[in-house]
Amino acid sequence: MSRTTHRSSRLRAAAAPALATVLAVSALAGCGGSGSGSDSKSVTMWTYPVIFDEAKNKAYWDGLVSAFEKKHEGVTVKVETFPWANRDTQLATAIASGKGPDVVYLIPDQLPKYAKNIVPADDYMPADAKKDYTDFALESVTVDGKALGTPVLTSANPLICDKRVFKAIGETSYPTTWADLESLAPKLKKKGFYATSYSGDTQQTLNMTFYPLLWQAGGDVFAQDGKTTTFNSAAGVKALTYLKKLVDGGYTDKDLVTTTPKLEQTPVAKGKVACTWQNTPADVEPFWGKENIVVQPPLKDVKPVGYGTVGALSMLKGANTKLAGDWISFVAEPKNAAGLEKGAGYFPARESAGDLYPGDALQKAVGDTLPTMTAGPLQDKAREVMGVLAPEIQAALLGKKSPKDALDTAAKAADALASRG
């Protein structure tokens, strides 16, 4: 499996969870993990292939485990790497049966779901470390005023453009607004290019597809209290209407509204797309060449904003708080987290880490967009809401419903989910 195929699989896995996950998590009601206990001399951690290369991933974690165990005589740390697919179902089932890990790698929209099972990071995070985190990193793991994880990496999905496409149409400036992209679209189409690429497959996470447009229009997924959805606001209708214009005009590949082929089979990989916010430089580099990747800030309507995530380590209740906390803090030290961040092409979560990619103009350009990123809604029904919204967005793009009707239908179903305790 290629890096790009893996990334696509990971994104699909990050969409709506299986019903079994919802039921299992609902049944947990504050149960802990494996319950290794306060006297335990071992730490079990579950993680996922953040570093895609299996050998490099193993070498990274084996190195950290060895270094930690040397500093803590008699202590054993076991790091287990699981597939991205079905990770919520697996974790929820393990916690419910009392066989969960002591520490687990989670991203922001998972945190509210497991909040009752997580030991707040403030219980073990050193004060100087907390002050060192970037606002983006710390805010992305904070739910109801409590940090539910220790950030170990950050990422950004800016707008990226293919320099070759712009050269082919005689353009030297790149779009910064919706209007810019829309005005370029007819010229691109005339020369056989798409303005952008939109993945409307309902298994894709909306964090990477529709939500950036919603945020750029000034809208949001949930109301501030988290009890109702607001994606069917005027901003939401504007965002979906804009997207539908691109689909109807043939300015994005309509086949991708319903299917998700391997990246190498898409117009993006074939050099037929001007700009995209749904792929990273690492995704397209094998196809475009590093020298042809132009990194731009996220597109702007009302404001420029894109999706970025934060990878964090969370401690589950029942663990030896002191020992598991020491392990988490050890991994999160800038010098130790750097191996994970660089191995996956991501960025530090702490200010003191400095520049991981000196001399790399491409990575610097991506890193510069981090302040414009958001990790998306921190609400325990966020993924279930995606599950009812995605089919309605697809229906609108296929012309089966108007954008307003589609969003209103989704909002009715989503509000029932969001308000459910």
N, C-alpha and C positions, 0 to 999 in steps of 0.2 A: 504494500500500500504506500502510495506516495505521501509526502508531507501535506500536499494540498488536498488529497482525498481524505486523509485523516482529519484535517481541519474541518472539512465539510461534514464529516461524520460526527465530529464533536459538536458542531453547531446544531445539527439535527437533533442530537441527543439532548441538547439544552433547551429544547422547546417544551411542549406540554408533557407532564409526566403521565405514566400509566395510572389507571384508576386504582390499581393495587397500592400505589405509592400514596395517593390521597387518603385512602382508607387506613393504611398502616400508620401514616403520620398522625392522622386524626385520633387514632386509638392510643398513641403514645402517652399523651397527657402528662408529660413531665418525667417519664421513665428515663433512666440513664443509658449509658452504653454498656460495655462489657462488665463494668463494675470491678475493675482490678483492685480498687480500694486504696486507702491512704497509706497502707504499709507496703504496697506493691513495689518491687524493684524492677519492674518492666514497663515499657511503653509500647503500645501497638498503634501504628499510624496507617491509615488508608489514604492513598493518593491515586492520581491518574496520570497518564503519560503526557504531562506538560512538555517534557522533553521527548519529542516523538521517537528519536532513535533509541531503541530498547537498550542497547549496550551502554550508550552514554547516560541514559536515565539511571540505569542500575549503578554505574560507576559513581555518579554524583551522590546518590543516596548512600551507597556503601561507604563512601569516603566520609560523609558527615556522621554516619552512625559510628564508625570506627573512632573518629576524633572525639565524639561525645562520650562514648563508653570508656575511653582512656582517662577522661577527666572525672568520670563517675564510676568508681570501682564497684563491681558487683551488680551494675545496672545493665539491663539488656533492652535494646530498642529494636523493634521489628517493623520495617517499612514494607507495606504490601501495595503493589501497583495494580489497579483494576482497570478494565476498559471504561471509556466514557459512557458508552451505551448502557442504559438501564441502571445508572448509578444510584439514582434516587430510590428506585424500588429496592435495590439490594441493601442500601444503607438503612432505609426505613424498616425493612423486614428484620435486619440484624439488631437494630436498636430495640424493636418491639419484643424480640426474643431474648434480650439481655446479652447479646453476643456482638454488640457494636465495638468499634475501636475506641481507644482513649483519645486519639487525635484524628481529625479528618480534614482533607483539603476541600474547601467550599468556595463558591463564588457568591457575590452579593445576593442574587435573587433566591438562593437556597437558604440563606440565614434566617429569615422570618419563619420559614417552615419548621426549622429545627430549634427555634429559640428556646422552647421549654426544656430542651435536652442539652443545651450548651451552657458551659460555665463562662460567664462574662470575662472577657480578656482583662478587664480592669482588676480582676482578682489575682492576676499573676504578672501582668505586663509591667516592666520597670517604668517608672515615671519619665526617665530621660529618653527611653525608647518611644514612648507615646508622643512626646514633644517633637520627635524627629520625623514622624510620618507626614507625608504631604496631606493637604486638606482632602484631595480627591481620594486617597487611599483610606484615610480614617473615616471620612463621611460615608464611604461606600460600604463599610462593615458595621455602621452604627444603626441600631434599631431601637426605637423608644429610649434614646439617650444612652444606650449601652453598646460598647464595642463587643460584637459577638465573634470576632476573629482577629487574628494577628496577620496583617497584610505581609505577603512575601513577594508580590510582583504586581505590576500594573501594565495595562495595554491600551492601545489607541487604534481606532479605525477611522482615519481621516479620509478625505477624498483623494483617490489616486488616479492619475491620468496617464495615458499612453502617448509619449512624445511623438512616436511614429505616425499616429493617427492625425495629430494636429499638423504635423509637417505635410502629410498627404493632402490636407485641405487648405494649406497655406496660412494657418493660424499660428501665432506665436504667444497669444495670451490664453490663459486658462480660466474656466468659470469659477466664480466665487459665490454666485447667487443662483437661485432657481431660474430667474429671468435670463441670466447668462447662458445657462445650459439649454434652456428652451429655445433661445434665439439661435443657438448653434445647431440645434437638432436637424432642421431641414437641409442645411448645407452638408451635414454629416451623412444624412440618409441618401442624398443625391450621389455621394461618392461611395456608397455601399457600406457605411459604418452606422453603428448604433450610438446614440448619445450616452446611454448608460445601460446597466444590466440590473434587472430586478427579479429576485427569486420569490415567486408567489406560492411555491409549494407549501402546503399547510404544515409540513413537518419542519420548516425552517423557523428559527427563532425570530420573532418580530423585533427583538433588540437590534438585530443586524439589518433589518429590512425596512419595515414601515415606521417604527418608532423614531428613528432619526429625523424623518420628514415631519412627523407630528411635533417633535420638540422644536425643530427649526421654525415651524409655523407659530410657535408660542404656546402650543398645547401640551397636555400631559395625559398619562394613562389613568391615573387615579386623582380624586380630590385630595386635599391636604389631610383629611381625617382618615383616608384609606378605605372608607366604607362604601364609596360610590365611585364609578368610573366617569371620566370626563373626555374620553377619546372621541366622543360624538359631538364635541363642541364645534363651533365655527372653525376653529383651527384644524380640528381633525378632518372635517369635511373639505376644507381647503387643501390639506395635504393629500387626501385620497383623490380629490378631483385633479390635482396636478399630476399625480402618478398615473391616473387613468388617461390623461392627455398624452403622456409619453407612450403608453401601451397602444392606445387607439391610433396614434400617429405613426406607429411603426418605428418609434425612436428607441425602443427596447425590444428584445426578442420575446414575442408573445408566447412561444413554447415554454419559456422558463416560468410562466405564471402557474403552470400546472405540473411541471416536471423538474427534477434535479439531476441532470446528468453529471458524470465526473467532470471536474474542472477542465481537464484537457480536451473535452469534447464541446466546450462552450465557446461562444463568440469572444469572451474575454481572453481565453487562452489563444485563440486564433488571430488575435490582433484586430478584432472588428468592433471594439468598444472604446469610446473616447475616455470615459471616466466612470469610476465605480466607488461606492462607499461600502460595498459588501465583501471586498477582498482586501487583504493586506499586501504590502510589498513582498513579504515572504511567499505569499501564495503565487503571485504573478511573475516573480523574478525568473523562474525557469523558462517562462514563455516569452516575456517581454525583453529580458535582459536588464540588469540593474541600471544601465545607463539610460534606459528609456522610461524609467519610472519617475513621474513628477508627483511629489507630495504636496497637496493643498490642504488648507483648513477645511473643515466640514462646510458644506453648502449653507447658505444663509437665505432665509426668507425674512423672519423677524430677527433671528439671531443664529449664529453659527454654533451648532452643537452636534456631536457625534457620540457613538457608543464606544465605551472603553470598559474593560472589566478589571477587577482586582482579585487576585488569587490569595486566599487566606487560609491559615490553619486554625481550626476551632477545636476546643477541648470539650469532650462530652462528659456529662455528669457521671460519677462513679470512678473516674480516673484518680490517680494520685496527683492532686492539684499541684503540689510542689515539683514533683519529678516531671510530669507532663508539661508543666509551665516552663521549667528549665529547658526542656527539649525544644519547645516551640520558640522560646526566646533565642536559643542557640541557632536554630535554622534561620531565624529572621534577622540575625546580625548581618549588616551589609556585606561583609566579606564572604559570608556563607551563602546568603541568598543570591549573590552575584552569579554563581554557577548555574542556578536554576533559571535566572532571568536571561543570561546570555545564551544558555543552551537552548532556550526556546525563542529567543529574539524579542524578549519583553523588556520592561523597564523597572527600575527600582521603586520601592514604595517609600523609601526614606530619603530625606534631603541629604544626609551625610554620605550617601553612597556615591554621589558625584556622577560623572559621565562614564558609562560602561562601554561606550563606542567611540572613543576619541579618533578623529580622522574619518569617521564614517558619515558622510554628508546625508545619506539617505536615512539612516537611523536617527540622526540629529533632527532632521526635518519631521519625522514621525513623533519623536519625543517632544518637540516644540508644540505639538497640538494637544498634548495631554490636558492642559488647563481647560480646553473646550469640550472635554469628554464627560459623560455621565454613565454610571453603571446601571441606570434604569430603576424601575420602581422596587422599593424594598417593602413588599407586601406579601403576606403568606399565600395569597391566591393569585400571585402574578402569573405563574405559568398556566394555571387553569384558565385565567382570563385570555391568555394568548390562544388557548385551545378553542375558545368560542369566537374570538375575533378574527383569527386567520382565515377561516372558511368564508366569512362575510366579505373580507377584503378581496379575496379571490373572486367571489361572485360579482363584486362591483367591477373588477378589472376585466371580467369576461362578458360584461354587459348584461348580466342577469338581474342586477339591481342598481339603483342610483347610489352614489356614494353616501348620501344622507340616509337612505333607507337601510343600507347595509350596516352602517355604523350604529344606527338606532336599534336595529334588531340585535346586534352583538351586545350593545350596552344593556339592554333589558336582561339578557341572559347573564352577562358579566356581573351586573349589580346584585343579582341573586346569589352569585358565588361570593362576591366581595363582602357582602353583609353577613354571610353565614359565619357563625362563631366556631 
